[in-house]
Structure formats: C-alpha cells, structure tokens
C-alpha cells in the first residue's frame, strides 16, 4: 500500500496487488478513518478488505455506503460509533444505487444485485451469508 496524508489529515492508502491477511484482530489496529481501497472507509476497519473490529471473519469483506451521510462503513456498529448521527436505511426503490463495496476486488455493486446473491458479481468472492439476518439495519 502507498500511504499519504493529504490536507485534512485523513489517512489515504491506494491498493497495491491484493494481499490476503488473517482475519484475526491485529494488536495495533486503528479505530480511526482509513482508506483501505480507493474508497475511504470510516469506522474501525482493520485490513485492506474492509473487515472491522466487529465483523472480521473470512467473508466479512463488504462495506456499505450509508444514505444519511454518503460515507462508506464496514458495518452498522462502525457507523454508530463514528458517524455522530443516527443511521438511515436505504429506502425501497433504491435497488439501482451502487452502495455495496467488495473489499476483495474494490468494485461497487448495486443493492439489488447484492441482495439477489451471496457472492460478488465482479470477482465471485463470497460474502458472509449471516449478513442477511440484519438486512433491516441497512434496507427498508
């Protein structure tokens, strides 16, 4: 990763070829804003595939663009801890919105495509199927 600190002090990192990392929490993880891909991921991301301190299993590689602030977070807990406001859910009819970010390939997909499958439509990597249990926290 190439790391820079532009004006505003947000850590920026541009992705180099993908390196797979352990899903274990590193002892020095940052609870600050990080740019783990070409997208700025807010909250408690711990690796370059968008895992966070709350969800860090092998398939927890999805970040979501929250409609209330138009910012990317790994999960609703990260948003709750870092955003400073209540989270909004994507309304019905927002299925075409590219609000899902795959941490493996750094590509976005639409809400409708994400909800229709459990794998990335670009790289084929699997997502955590358990995320469907708390879809109500993200989608109306």
N, C-alpha and C positions, 0 to 999 in steps of 0.2 A: 504494500500500500504506500502511496505517496501521501504524506500528511502536510497540510498547510494550515495556517491560522490567518484567514483574511480579516479585513475590517469587521468589527462586530464581535470578534473573539470566538466564533463557533468553529470547532474543530472540523476540518474538511479532509476527507480521505477519498482518493479515487481508487477504484478497484483495479488491482492487477490480476493476473490469472487466478482463478478460484483455488483457494487452499481449503481443504476440509479441516475443520477443527473439532476437537472433542466437545461434547455437549455439557461437560462438567463446568461449573462456575469457576472462572479463574479467581485467584485471590486478590488480584488488583483490578477487578472490573470497575468501570466508571458508571456512576449513576447520572451522568450529565448527557447533554446532547452530543450525538456523534453522527458523523456521516459515514455510513458503512458501505455505501454503494455510491452511485451518482445521485442518490436521493438523500436528503437529510432526514435521519431517523431520530426522533425525540424520545425521551424516556430513558429506560435502563437497558439499552441494547448492550450485549456482551460480546458479540462476534460479528464477522462480516457477512453473515447470512440472516441477520435480523432476529436471532434468538435474544431473549431478555432474561432478567433475573426471575421473572415469574414463570415463564414458559421456555424451557431450554432443552427439550428432547430433540432427537434426530430429525423429526419432521416439523418442528416449530420454526418454520422459515418464511413466514408470511407477515408482512406489515400492512396496515390499513391506513388509508387517508381518511381522517375524520372530517365530516362535513362542517362541523362547527367552527373549525379553525384552519381547515385545509392544510393540516400538518400530518406527517406520517408517524405512526407509533406502532411498536410491535404488538401491543395488546391494550385492552381497556384499562387494566391496572396501571400500566405506564402512563396512559393519558390522565387518569385520575390523580396520580402522584405529581405529574409535571405540568399539566396544562394551565392550571389556575382557573378553570371554569368547568361546568358540567359538560359531559359528552353528549353530543346529539347523535341520533341514529340516522342512517340513510333512509330516506322516505321510499315508499312504494313508488315504482316508476323510475327509479334511479339505476336500473339494471345496466344501462349502457355506460355508466360512469366508470372510468378506469381507476378504481380505488383500491386495488389489491396489488401488492408488490411482492414478487417472488424473490426471496433472499438468495436463492441459488443462481438464478440467471439475470437478476436485476431488471426484469421486464414487468410491466404492469399488465393487468388483465381486468376485464370488466367484472362488475359484481355478478351479473347474470352468468357469465362463463364460470366464475369461481363457484357459485352456488350449484351449478349443474354437474360438477365433478369433484374429485378429491386429489387431482394432480394438476400441475402447472400446464397450461395449454401451449406453452412455448418450449420448455425443456423436459416436460414429462415427469419431473420430480414430484414425489408425493407430499401432500400437506397432512397435518395432524387431523385425522378424522374426528377427534373429540371436539374440535372447534365448533362443529355443528350444534353441540349441546348448549352453547352460549351465543348463538347467532342473534338472539333477541337483543343483545347488548350493542350490536352493530347495525342491524337492518330491521325496518318496520315490517 
